Amino acid sequence: MHIIIRPKGVEVVIPYGTPLYMVDNFIEKKKQRVLAAYQKLKEKVKQAKIRKPERYVDGARLQFLGTMVPLAVEADGVKKAAVLYDNGFLVRVPSSITGTRREQTVKKALKVWLKEYMLCEIERITKKYGKKLGLHPAGIRIKEQKRIWGSCGKTNILNFNLRLSEFPPKILAYVAVHELCHIKHRDHSKKYWALVSSIMPEWREYRRLLKSHIIAAD
C-alpha cells in the first residue's frame, strides 16, 4: 500500500484483496504525516500561483533568476516589441498597440527574450561540464512544459522548461547537468548519481530546492 498526495486530494493505492482492517490501520498510522504533507503541498501550490504575474503591464513584477524584478512598459515609435534588461525588464511596444493586445504583445516578447537567454545560458553550462565529462548534447530546446523541468530525448536532444528562468542560476546549472548526465546513463542508478556528483557534489541541495516548487502552468 502507498499514498499519493496531490493538490486536489489524497489517494490511497491498495493491492487487490487487502483486508479492510489492514487498510484502516495503514491510514490511521499515516494520517497525521499525510495531513501535514498535504497542507504543505497546498501552500506550495498557492505560492507558485502567486509567483506568476497576473498582468504583463507597466509596474508589474516578474520572477527572474531567483528574485522579483520590475517590469516597465513603454509605448513609442518602435515597429515591433523590444526587450531590454538591466536589473528589471523594459519592454518597448508600438504606440499603435493598446489594451489587451499590448499586454499580449509584452508577454510574447518576454517569452522570446527568456527563451533566447535560457538557450545561451544552457549552451554555456553544458559546454563547460560536457567538456569535463566527454558528453555533448545533439541540441538544446527551451519549451513551455507543464509537468517536467527537463528531459533528455533518445537522440540526445536536451529539453528544458522555460520556467527555470525564475530560479537562481545554480538551479538552472543543476538541471542542465542532470539532463546532460542522462546522455550516458538513461536511468537514475547509482552510476548516474555518481556521475552527477563527480562534477556537482552539492546536487542534493539544488534538487531539494527545485522539488520544493510546483509548476504553475499557464
N, C-alpha and C positions, 0 to 999 in steps of 0.2 A: 504494500500500500504506500501511496505517496500523495502529497498535497501540492496542487498548483495554485499559486496566488496571482491573480490578475487584477487590474484596476477596477473591473466591474464586478468582481466577486471571487470566491474561493471554491475550488473544485477538489473533491477527494476521489482519487482513482483507486478502485478496489478490484483485485483479481476475482474472476468469476468463482462463485462458490464459497467466498469468505463468510464465515458466520457473523451475524449481526452484532453479537456481543463483542467480538474482536474489533469490529468497525467502531462501535461505541467507545471502547477502551482507547483505541488509537486516537480518535477525535478528542476525547477528554484529556488525554495526555499531552496533545499538541496544541490544545485550544488557545492558551494564553500566548504562546510563542507565535502562533499563526495570526491571532488578532493584532498583536504588536507589529508584525511584519506587514500585515495588510494596511494598517493605518499609516505606516511609514511609506509604503508604496503609493498610497493615495496622495500623501503630501508631496512626494517627488513629482507625481503627475501634475499636481496643482502648480508647483514651482516651475516645471518645464513649460506649462502653458502660459504662465505669467511672463516667462522669459521672452516669449515671442512678441514682437511688436504688433499691436492691433492695427496700427495705421502707418503707412510709409509716407509721412508728411513732415513738413518742416517742424523741428522741435522734438521729434520722437527720439527714442534712444534704442540702439541696437547692440546686441552682444557680439563682440568680436575679440578673438584671441584671449578669452577669459575675463573680459571686462566690459562694462557698459559704456558705449561711446555715443556722442550726439550725432544726429542726422540733420543736416541743413539742406533745404531745397530752394534753389534759385531759378526763377524763370527769366530768360533773356533771349538774345538773338541767335543762340546756337541752333544748328539744323537738326541735331539729334542729341539725345541724352548723353551726358558725360559724367563720369565719377572721379572724384579726387579724394585722397585720404591723407590727413595729417592730424593725428590724434582725434579723429572724427571724420565722418563722411560728409562730403559736399556733392550733391547731385544737381547738375545744371540741366534744365529741360527747356525746350522751345516754349516761348510765351504763348503760342497758339494752342498749347495743350493745357486744358483746365479740368477741374473737378476730379471725378473718379478716374478719368483717362490719365491725368497727371500722376495720380498715386500708383496706378498700374505700371506706368512708364518708369517711375522711380524704382519700383520693386523689381522689374525686369532688368533694368540697368545694373542694380546692385547685385543681382544673381549672376549676371555675366561677369562683372568685375570680380566677385568672390570665386567663381569657377576658375578664372584665369590666375588669380592669386594662389588658390589651392593647388592648381596644376604645377605652377612654378615651384612652390614650396615642397611638394611631394616628390617632384623630379629631383630637386636638390637633396632631399633626405635619402631617397632610395639610391641615388648615385653615391652618396657618402658611405652608407652602410653596405650597399651592394658590392662596392669595391673591396671591402674587407671580407665579405662572405663569398664572393665569387658568384653572386646571384644578380640577375638583371631582368627586370620585367619586360614583356613584349610591348607593353603600352600601359598608359595610365588614363583612367576615366573618372570624372567627377560627376556624380549623379545625385538626384533628389530622391534618396531612398527612404522608405517608410519604416523599415524594420531592422536594418543592419547598419553598422558603421563602416564596414569594409568587407571586401571579398577578393579572392584570387581565382580567376577563371581557369578553365582547363588549358587554355593557350597561354597562360602566364600573364594575362592582362589583369592589372590590379584596379579594382573599383573602390571609390571612396565616397562617403556621404558628404554632401555639401555642408551639412550642419556641423561638421567637425571644425569649421572656421570659427565657431563660437568658443572653442576650447583653447586653453593655453597651448603654446607651441609644443611643449613636451608631450602633451596628449596626442597631438597630431603626429609627432615623431613616433610615438609608441604604436599607433595604429598602422603607420606606414611600415615599420619594422615587422609588426605582427603579420601583415599580409605578404611582405617580402619573403619572410622565412617559410611561408606556405609554398613557395616555388619549389623548395627542396623537400619539405615534409607536408603532406596534404592533410594530416590529422593534427591532433593536439597531444601527441605522445610525449614521453619523457625526452626523446631525442629532439623533438620540436622545441620544447621549452628550454632545453639545454642550449640550443642554437640561439634562441632569443636572448637568453641570459648571457651568452658569450659576448654580446655587444651592448646589451642594455640590462644590466643586473638588477636595476630598480624597477623593472617592468611590472611587478606585482602592485606597487603603489599606483602607477598610472592606470593599470587595469581596474583597480578598486575605484578610483576617481571616475573613470568612464562609466563603470557599471552603476554608479550612484545616480546617473542621469537617465531620464526617459525620453525617447524620441517623440517629440510632439509635432507630428506631420501637418502640413497644410491641408 
